[in-house]
């Protein structure tokens, strides 16, 4: 069996998670890790290559998984890498997805590649559940809750603020709102009113704490509009009390099919490790991206555009026999 050859761009938590996930998929092999940093090595033993030399691997890699942050990395790296390789990324700035899609679609169509964007659990699996539930219950309302858990994208955005040495951000849903929805109540709530954001920040020595707090709370698309709490702690406290990456959440659809006949659809995730789970989703979509490219597809795709069957290593016959 010819294995799908994978490359990883970025070797942070998400990149290391992808490395682990590839080991759980026998139809794939990791070829190399590409990084802007000088790394001593990788856990799997594959070579670390400068991202500036990625073009030399164009014929050696089938799909490149982009594991940088959405705030700055993917905006620059996505179009550049998609001009050379089929790609999968986890771009998660919801307000900018259409613009990012348009950019990646133009590059991928012109380069003859497939660029699958915004893959993960939200955007990603949660997006699919919102679509499915709204199609099944057109007379209804979607509600999405994240957490309690560490948001990698939001934590990364805080770490990029001047004067911040390290940070973890937790998204916390309001329990009473969730309980009311499960009880079938119709609520007028938004993501900003249904969650709080808890930020634990390690500041550089001499940093302006008030300025950091203000920049966090007013950051568009991340914290602006939310009830946000910023707590400054020591590096030792962060490592001792906030070392893990738990996360999860819920997607609800409350709706009716006739007067006084109401329904609640719910999809839930509880994750011990956000990066490891997100990485596993990326790897499944790498398989689908490879298959689309093999069929001659080009351009950008989202989870809305890709049939579930392409994610599985099983054949259509096997899926019909065991899962349908």
LUMZA-560389 format. One record per residue (C-alpha): residue number from 1; residue in three letters; x, y, z. Coordinates in steps of 0.05 Angstrom, whole numbers. Example, Ala and Ser with C-alpha at 12.3 -4.5 7.8 and 13.67 -1.06 7.14 Angstrom:
REM residues 2
ATOM    i   aa       X       Y       Z
ATOM    1  ALA     246     -90     156
ATOM    2  SER     273     -21     143
This chain:
REM residues 324
ATOM    i   aa       X       Y       Z
ATOM    1  UNK       0       0       0
ATOM    2  UNK      27      68     -20
ATOM    3  UNK      26     113      40
ATOM    4  UNK       4     185      40
ATOM    5  UNK      66     227      51
ATOM    6  UNK      56     282     102
ATOM    7  UNK      96     344     119
ATOM    8  UNK      85     389     180
ATOM    9  UNK      97     464     180
ATOM   10  UNK     106     487     252
ATOM   11  UNK     127     444     311
ATOM   12  UNK      89     473     370
ATOM   13  UNK      34     437     407
ATOM   14  UNK      -8     426     344
ATOM   15  UNK      51     403     302
ATOM   16  UNK      73     353     355
ATOM   17  UNK       0     329     360
ATOM   18  UNK      -1     317     285
ATOM   19  UNK      64     277     291
ATOM   20  UNK      30     234     344
ATOM   21  UNK     -34     226     303
ATOM   22  UNK       3     203     241
ATOM   23  UNK      29     145     282
ATOM   24  UNK     -43     123     292
ATOM   25  UNK     -58     121     217
ATOM   26  UNK     -22      64     181
ATOM   27  UNK     -37      92     112
ATOM   28  UNK       6     154     126
ATOM   29  UNK      79     170     137
ATOM   30  UNK     112     233     162
ATOM   31  UNK     167     257     116
ATOM   32  UNK     193     320     150
ATOM   33  UNK     178     378     197
ATOM   34  UNK     188     448     170
ATOM   35  UNK     202     505     218
ATOM   36  UNK     227     576     222
ATOM   37  UNK     264     557     286
ATOM   38  UNK     327     517     294
ATOM   39  UNK     304     452     328
ATOM   40  UNK     347     398     358
ATOM   41  UNK     303     342     330
ATOM   42  UNK     234     311     330
ATOM   43  UNK     203     256     372
ATOM   44  UNK     193     212     311
ATOM   45  UNK     263     223     285
ATOM   46  UNK     242     255     219
ATOM   47  UNK     287     313     196
ATOM   48  UNK     274     385     212
ATOM   49  UNK     279     429     150
ATOM   50  UNK     278     504     145
ATOM   51  UNK     211     527     119
ATOM   52  UNK     250     569      69
ATOM   53  UNK     273     504      36
ATOM   54  UNK     204     472      31
ATOM   55  UNK     202     478     -45
ATOM   56  UNK     255     424     -50
ATOM   57  UNK     205     374     -22
ATOM   58  UNK     150     388     -73
ATOM   59  UNK     154     318    -103
ATOM   60  UNK     165     283     -37
ATOM   61  UNK     103     306       2
ATOM   62  UNK      30     293     -16
ATOM   63  UNK      -2     338      37
ATOM   64  UNK      28     392      81
ATOM   65  UNK      -6     405     148
ATOM   66  UNK       0     477     169
ATOM   67  UNK       5     481     245
ATOM   68  UNK      18     555     257
ATOM   69  UNK     -28     604     292
ATOM   70  UNK     -85     640     257
ATOM   71  UNK     -68     709     282
ATOM   72  UNK      -6     718     238
ATOM   73  UNK      25     652     215
ATOM   74  UNK     -29     623     171
ATOM   75  UNK     -46     688     137
ATOM   76  UNK      26     690     109
ATOM   77  UNK      44     616     106
ATOM   78  UNK     -22     590      78
ATOM   79  UNK     -19     621       9
ATOM   80  UNK      57     610       4
ATOM   81  UNK      54     536      20
ATOM   82  UNK     -10     524     -20
ATOM   83  UNK      26     549     -82
ATOM   84  UNK      71     488     -76
ATOM   85  UNK      33     434     -38
ATOM   86  UNK     -36     407     -22
ATOM   87  UNK     -50     435      48
ATOM   88  UNK     -94     428     109
ATOM   89  UNK     -98     482     162
ATOM   90  UNK    -138     501     224
ATOM   91  UNK    -150     575     210
ATOM   92  UNK    -200     594     264
ATOM   93  UNK    -213     669     261
ATOM   94  UNK    -286     661     243
ATOM   95  UNK    -297     733     220
ATOM   96  UNK    -241     727     169
ATOM   97  UNK    -254     657     141
ATOM   98  UNK    -288     681      77
ATOM   99  UNK    -229     727      61
ATOM  100  UNK    -179     672      77
ATOM  101  UNK    -218     623      35
ATOM  102  UNK    -218     670     -25
ATOM  103  UNK    -142     680     -19
ATOM  104  UNK    -127     606     -13
ATOM  105  UNK    -176     588     -68
ATOM  106  UNK    -142     634    -118
ATOM  107  UNK     -73     608    -101
ATOM  108  UNK     -93     535    -102
ATOM  109  UNK    -132     540    -167
ATOM  110  UNK     -73     575    -201
ATOM  111  UNK     -23     524    -173
ATOM  112  UNK     -64     461    -184
ATOM  113  UNK     -67     444    -111
ATOM  114  UNK    -121     429     -59
ATOM  115  UNK    -124     475       3
ATOM  116  UNK    -170     450      58
ATOM  117  UNK    -180     507     108
ATOM  118  UNK    -209     517     178
ATOM  119  UNK    -206     444     199
ATOM  120  UNK    -211     424     272
ATOM  121  UNK    -269     419     320
ATOM  122  UNK    -291     492     316
ATOM  123  UNK    -288     512     261
ATOM  124  UNK    -294     441     235
ATOM  125  UNK    -336     388     270
ATOM  126  UNK    -379     439     306
ATOM  127  UNK    -391     474     239
ATOM  128  UNK    -417     410     209
ATOM  129  UNK    -464     399     267
ATOM  130  UNK    -491     470     262
ATOM  131  UNK    -505     458     188
ATOM  132  UNK    -537     390     198
ATOM  133  UNK    -581     413     255
ATOM  134  UNK    -605     475     220
ATOM  135  UNK    -622     434     157
ATOM  136  UNK    -662     383     198
ATOM  137  UNK    -697     435     242
ATOM  138  UNK    -705     497     198
ATOM  139  UNK    -751     528     249
ATOM  140  UNK    -702     535     306
ATOM  141  UNK    -639     567     334
ATOM  142  UNK    -566     545     339
ATOM  143  UNK    -526     556     402
ATOM  144  UNK    -452     539     409
ATOM  145  UNK    -413     535     475
ATOM  146  UNK    -338     527     482
ATOM  147  UNK    -304     500     544
ATOM  148  UNK    -288     501     598
ATOM  149  UNK    -221     495     565
ATOM  150  UNK    -157     526     538
ATOM  151  UNK    -164     561     471
ATOM  152  UNK     -98     553     433
ATOM  153  UNK    -114     609     385
ATOM  154  UNK    -133     659     439
ATOM  155  UNK     -74     640     482
ATOM  156  UNK     -28     649     423
ATOM  157  UNK     -59     718     409
ATOM  158  UNK     -44     740     481
ATOM  159  UNK      27     714     477
ATOM  160  UNK      40     759     417
ATOM  161  UNK      25     822     457
ATOM  162  UNK      86     863     475
ATOM  163  UNK     107     850     547
ATOM  164  UNK      74     781     552
ATOM  165  UNK     121     723     566
ATOM  166  UNK      69     667     568
ATOM  167  UNK      -6     660     575
ATOM  168  UNK     -65     611     577
ATOM  169  UNK    -136     631     561
ATOM  170  UNK    -197     591     584
ATOM  171  UNK    -265     598     552
ATOM  172  UNK    -319     583     604
ATOM  173  UNK    -393     573     585
ATOM  174  UNK    -446     598     633
ATOM  175  UNK    -477     536     663
ATOM  176  UNK    -547     566     674
ATOM  177  UNK    -553     582     600
ATOM  178  UNK    -535     510     581
ATOM  179  UNK    -585     482     631
ATOM  180  UNK    -640     526     604
ATOM  181  UNK    -628     503     532
ATOM  182  UNK    -627     429     552
ATOM  183  UNK    -694     441     585
ATOM  184  UNK    -721     465     518
ATOM  185  UNK    -725     539     534
ATOM  186  UNK    -719     588     476
ATOM  187  UNK    -664     637     494
ATOM  188  UNK    -637     699     460
ATOM  189  UNK    -563     692     475
ATOM  190  UNK    -500     704     436
ATOM  191  UNK    -431     674     444
ATOM  192  UNK    -408     737     479
ATOM  193  UNK    -463     736     531
ATOM  194  UNK    -461     660     541
ATOM  195  UNK    -386     656     559
ATOM  196  UNK    -333     687     601
ATOM  197  UNK    -259     689     582
ATOM  198  UNK    -207     676     636
ATOM  199  UNK    -137     698     619
ATOM  200  UNK     -76     678     660
ATOM  201  UNK     -16     719     639
ATOM  202  UNK      58     717     655
ATOM  203  UNK      86     787     642
ATOM  204  UNK     157     805     624
ATOM  205  UNK     195     841     679
ATOM  206  UNK     176     915     679
ATOM  207  UNK     118     906     630
ATOM  208  UNK      59     954     633
ATOM  209  UNK       5     909     663
ATOM  210  UNK     -51     959     651
ATOM  211  UNK     -32     966     578
ATOM  212  UNK     -31     890     569
ATOM  213  UNK     -99     883     603
ATOM  214  UNK    -129     937     558
ATOM  215  UNK    -100     906     495
ATOM  216  UNK    -128     838     513
ATOM  217  UNK    -198     862     530
ATOM  218  UNK    -204     905     467
ATOM  219  UNK    -174     854     418
ATOM  220  UNK    -223     848     359
ATOM  221  UNK    -249     778     341
ATOM  222  UNK    -218     749     405
ATOM  223  UNK    -239     786     469
ATOM  224  UNK    -276     849     450
ATOM  225  UNK    -348     845     474
ATOM  226  UNK    -336     786     522
ATOM  227  UNK    -335     787     598
ATOM  228  UNK    -259     780     603
ATOM  229  UNK    -219     771     666
ATOM  230  UNK    -143     780     665
ATOM  231  UNK    -101     751     721
ATOM  232  UNK     -25     760     724
ATOM  233  UNK      12     702     754
ATOM  234  UNK      84     677     758
ATOM  235  UNK     115     629     708
ATOM  236  UNK     118     576     762
ATOM  237  UNK      44     583     776
ATOM  238  UNK      27     577     702
ATOM  239  UNK      68     513     695
ATOM  240  UNK      41     483     759
ATOM  241  UNK     -33     500     751
ATOM  242  UNK     -44     509     677
ATOM  243  UNK       2     459     642
ATOM  244  UNK     -51     419     605
ATOM  245  UNK     -96     434     545
ATOM  246  UNK    -165     409     563
ATOM  247  UNK    -224     434     523
ATOM  248  UNK    -292     415     495
ATOM  249  UNK    -360     444     484
ATOM  250  UNK    -431     436     459
ATOM  251  UNK    -472     452     397
ATOM  252  UNK    -547     457     409
ATOM  253  UNK    -605     466     360
ATOM  254  UNK    -672     480     392
ATOM  255  UNK    -730     479     344
ATOM  256  UNK    -801     456     330
ATOM  257  UNK    -833     415     274
ATOM  258  UNK    -905     434     292
ATOM  259  UNK    -940     477     345
ATOM  260  UNK    -921     452     415
ATOM  261  UNK    -875     398     386
ATOM  262  UNK    -805     418     405
ATOM  263  UNK    -737     384     397
ATOM  264  UNK    -666     392     422
ATOM  265  UNK    -606     367     381
ATOM  266  UNK    -540     366     418
ATOM  267  UNK    -468     349     399
ATOM  268  UNK    -415     349     453
ATOM  269  UNK    -340     341     461
ATOM  270  UNK    -299     332     524
ATOM  271  UNK    -225     333     508
ATOM  272  UNK    -165     318     552
ATOM  273  UNK    -120     350     500
ATOM  274  UNK    -144     403     452
ATOM  275  UNK     -81     400     407
ATOM  276  UNK     -81     324     403
ATOM  277  UNK    -154     320     384
ATOM  278  UNK    -149     378     335
ATOM  279  UNK     -89     345     304
ATOM  280  UNK    -128     280     294
ATOM  281  UNK    -181     319     256
ATOM  282  UNK    -127     352     213
ATOM  283  UNK     -98     284     196
ATOM  284  UNK    -166     255     176
ATOM  285  UNK    -176     314     129
ATOM  286  UNK    -106     304     101
ATOM  287  UNK    -131     237      76
ATOM  288  UNK    -191     270      44
ATOM  289  UNK    -148     325      14
ATOM  290  UNK    -102     274     -17
ATOM  291  UNK    -161     237     -48
ATOM  292  UNK    -190     301     -76
ATOM  293  UNK    -123     318    -107
ATOM  294  UNK    -118     248    -136
ATOM  295  UNK    -185     260    -171
ATOM  296  UNK    -159     324    -202
ATOM  297  UNK    -194     374    -156
ATOM  298  UNK    -162     442    -144
ATOM  299  UNK    -178     503    -102
ATOM  300  UNK    -199     514     -30
ATOM  301  UNK    -246     469       8
ATOM  302  UNK    -279     471      77
ATOM  303  UNK    -311     416     118
ATOM  304  UNK    -377     434      84
ATOM  305  UNK    -349     413      16
ATOM  306  UNK    -318     345      34
ATOM  307  UNK    -359     280      40
ATOM  308  UNK    -348     243     105
ATOM  309  UNK    -330     179      68
ATOM  310  UNK    -265     211      43
ATOM  311  UNK    -241     219     115
ATOM  312  UNK    -240     145     130
ATOM  313  UNK    -186      95     109
ATOM  314  UNK    -243      45      97
ATOM  315  UNK    -272      34      27
ATOM  316  UNK    -343      53      10
ATOM  317  UNK    -362     -21      13
ATOM  318  UNK    -331     -29      82
ATOM  319  UNK    -366      34     108
ATOM  320  UNK    -434      11      82
ATOM  321  UNK    -425     -57     114
ATOM  322  UNK    -400     -33     182
ATOM  323  UNK    -426      37     195
ATOM  324  UNK    -488      50     153
